[in-house]
Amino acid sequence: MEINDSMASSASKLHKNLFAVALLVSSFATFENPALAGATSQSLDMSYEACIALIQATAEQVGQAPINVVETSELRIVRFITSDGSVLVSCSRPDGKAVITQSD
């Protein structure tokens, strides 16, 4: 398969989004949400498609299929189980956001 400029641009954008989320996940201590005791969350402006790709890349990286909590054409929320809790990844098409929540 030949890589064209459009594909290269999309891959570059996805790489930037994945890098941003990797930084985000590694620094979960940005803010505490009192409604989610024991949880920390981050929100990142991201297209729905890039967020879905993030879920897929995360699943491949950790070797674990995401557990679907909600899956519609406008919203997807998945959970990844970790050794010390879980991580929720929410993708919202209307908001153009990814929200990542780590809980104990």
N, C-alpha and C positions, 0 to 999 in steps of 0.2 A: 504494500500500500504506500502510495506517495503522500508525503506531508506537504500540504499547501500552506499559504500564509494565514488563512483563516483558522486552520487547525492549529498551527503553531501559536497564534494569538490566543485561542481558546485554552490551549494547554498552559500557556504562560499565566493567564488569568487564574486558572484552576490552581496552578502551583502556588501563586501568590496567596490565594484564599486558604489553601491547605497549610501553608507556612504560617499565616496569620492565626489560624485556629490552633495549630500546634503550639505556638507561643501562648495563645490564650489558655489552652488546657494546662500547660506547664506552669502558669501563674494564676491559678484559680482564686487567689486571695484578694481579688480586686474589690468586690463588695459582698456583703452578707445581706440576705433577704430575710427579715424577721419572720415572714410567713412560712419560710422553709427552714426551720430550725435545723442546724447541722448541715446546711447546704450552701454552696457558693455558686453563683451564676455569672455568666458573661454573655453579652449580646454583641453580635457582629453583623454589620450590613453585608448582605450576601444574597445573590440571586437564589431562587428556589432550586434551580438546576445545579448550581455549584454546591449548595448545601446537601442535596441528594448525593452528589458525587463524593462529598466529604464523608457521608455515612458509609458509602461503599468502600472508600479508601481506608477508613478507620477499621471497618470489619476485616478487610484484607490484612491490614497491618497487625491487628491484635489476634487474628486467627479465630474470630468469634462472630457468628451471625448476630446482627442486631435483633433485639426483641421488639416487635412492633407494638406500640401502644395505641397510636392513631395513624391511619393511612388513608388520606383522601387526595383529591387532585389539588387541594389548596393548603393542606397541612400534613406534615408527617412528624411524628414523635417516636423516637426509638430509645431503647435502654441497652446499655452495655454493662454487664456485671463485672465488677472489679474485686480485687482481694479485700478491699477495705470499704466497700459500698457499691455505688453504681454511678454511671454517667448517663444523663439524658441528653439527647440532641434533638432539638425542635427546629423544623424548617417551616417557615411561613411564606407562602407565595404573596399574599396581599401586603405583608409588612416588609418583604424583601430582607428578612433577617434570619440568622441562625442564632439560637440560644442554647448554650451548653451549661448544664447544671450538674455539679458533682455533689453527691450526698454520701453521708457516712452510713 
